[in-house]
Amino acid sequence: MSVDLAWLATQRLPEVTVHASGVLAQTIRAEVRQTRRFRTDVQVAICTMSRIKETALWQEVEAALPEHGLGVEGFVVVRRGNDLVVAAEGGHGLLYGYFYLLRYFEWMSGDFTVVERPAVPIRMLDHWDELSGAVRRGYSGGSIFFADGAVVPDLTRVRAYARLLASIGINAVGLANAELPDVARLAGVFREYGIAVSLAIDFVDDPHDERVVRWWSTAVSRVYDAVPDLGGLLVRSGRDVESANLLARAVAPYGGTVFWRVSGAVPDHDWRDRRADRARAAYDGYVPLDGRFEENVVLQVTHGPLDFQVREPVSPLLGELQETVFGVELQVTQEFSGQQQDLCYLGPWWREILQFDTTGAGGGTVADRIGAIVAVSNVGADGNWTGHKLAQSNLYAFGRLAWDPAADPVSLLHEWAAATFAMDDRTRSELVTIMSGSWRTYERYTAPLGVGYMVTPGTHYGPNVNGYEYSAGGSYHYADRNGVGADRTVKTGSGFTGQYPEPLASLYEDVYTCPDELLLFFHHVPYDHVLQSGSTVLQHIYDTHFQGYAEVEAMVARWRVIAERFEPGVRENVTARFDAQLANAREWRDQVNTHFYRLSGIPDTHGRTIHR
């Protein structure tokens, strides 16, 4: 079966000698055999520390070791003259060191020493694939894992996917709970690339019922008999802390972890109640439970208080939890950011989230505090994995930022593009220019100033300004003839701003200090309220929606200039997606601008066409 090699398509290496043993060493040897070669005088060795004296640079490698060692996944790369050594304590570090070498070798020159360790210990992708083969919130075709109630017979694509994930440092995946022989088959493939499999479940039982306790103890024992290195259980939906702890106690004897998803979901409430606020739910529900979870429970906290909107504040829960292990959950599949139809490179947004100061006063960032970084994957059975070929960049960026949350998203785009396409530097730079600002472009033609959920109900693609405004799940923009925005202040609104520590709470509470991009998330203001930018709220809405559409037009024009330099399948795929994005951006621009013009009666100061 032929598969898209994505960012493993173009790299080359010289001959490589491997001084290591074990499953992952065998994987590296297999990788070396299938990697394209080029001639060079450089002698490359990949070596465990226990055998480092078999290499020419063993003294330089030992001198480079950090005080606390490399850990299980860290590695060191040393080059002196024509000798280059990749060293690590064991197989995991060697595998990541090998892919580091593959990624950068053709750019390496001169003598250097590099020491790398991942910033976050658990780097995980969740897959909402059903056993039927359907993918919940998937925009790239059916499942690569399942069909007709079972694991697919041919695991070639699964192995290729595991290889892609290992190359960017992913070490865990969450998959649907299947029959044990099928689970063992999948786990065996991922094991070859150092990736632990966890099983996704929905827990609806009574955790106080002794029969339930015994059932789960027996069930978990059977699973670990089949897959001794299972990562644990991923709970998509569950009841309460006792449920999490029941499962945690069941997997603890086997070294397993319970990943417990925390989202902004709340029981239905009356949209007429202006103080009812879905944004409060995660904090209100979990802060009182801090410290009550077993040590092997990891809370997966969505990065914002709502649901992966294109702009929302960082969840206050990420700064408040003190006695519970937690991770941040992102969304690589673009449910609310274009669904892999519209180009929306999310690397800059994720880096903002990971580098957010949770104290507002020079304290720990999100990246400093988390024990895991998790995302919903964007992969499906489409020939290019992600529907939109360029959406592969989001999967790449997630893995690289999970390893190094301080990485520059634009540099990551250059890496991805250089590894994915055979192109000259000018073409790569032009492609990166098209892609690098696409998240902000998408924000401009969709969500103004932190307002979310103005999408088509159900599908979540395309505009519907009032689509969720009267939803039992919560209202979001509260637009009327006088103004727009949700009042989440302590003084007059839902009190959500009070969930942040000082000085963040005061920053968000004050309409004049609240960042412009979040103003309507936190405040209901008149249309003539003047932003820190100097524009009024309504004029900003008009301006950004016209600007966003114009930026898509410019992206399309730039792409047409370079499109012929790409192979036909890529050219046709990307061109078709850009055509659809331009139509989508036009609908967003016209529907949002018309909606607010009809409410306010205030014209655009520049006299541009608004369809009344």
Protein Blocks (a to p, Z undefined) as FASTA:
>chain_A
ZZdekjmlmgccdddddddedjklmmmmmmmmmpccdddfbdcddddfklmmmpmklmmm
mmmpcfkonbjmbccdddehjbccdddfblmlmmmmmmmmmmmmmmggcjdddddddfbf
bdcdddfbdfkopaehiaebpafkbgghiacfblmlmmmmmmmmmmnopabdcdddddfk
lmmmmmmmmmmnopacddddddfbdfkbmklmmmmmmmmmmmmmmmmmbgbdcdfbdfbl
mlmmmmmmmmmmnopacdddddfbdcdddfklmkbcfklmmmmmmmmmgopacfkbccdd
dfbfblopabdcddfklmmpmkbccdddddfblfknogomagcdfklmmmmmmmpcfkon
opacfklmpcbdcdddfbdfbfnlnopamlmmmmmmmmmmmmmmmbcfklmmmmmmmmmp
ccdfklmmmmmmmmmmmmmmmmmmmcgghiahiacehjlpajdfklmmmgckbpfklpaf
kbgcddfbfklmnolmmmpccfklmmmmpmklgcfklmmmmpccdfklccfkopafklmm
mmmmmmmmmmmmmmmmmmmmmmmmpcfklmmmmmmmmmmmmmmmmmmmmmmmmmmmmmno
pacfklpacdZZ
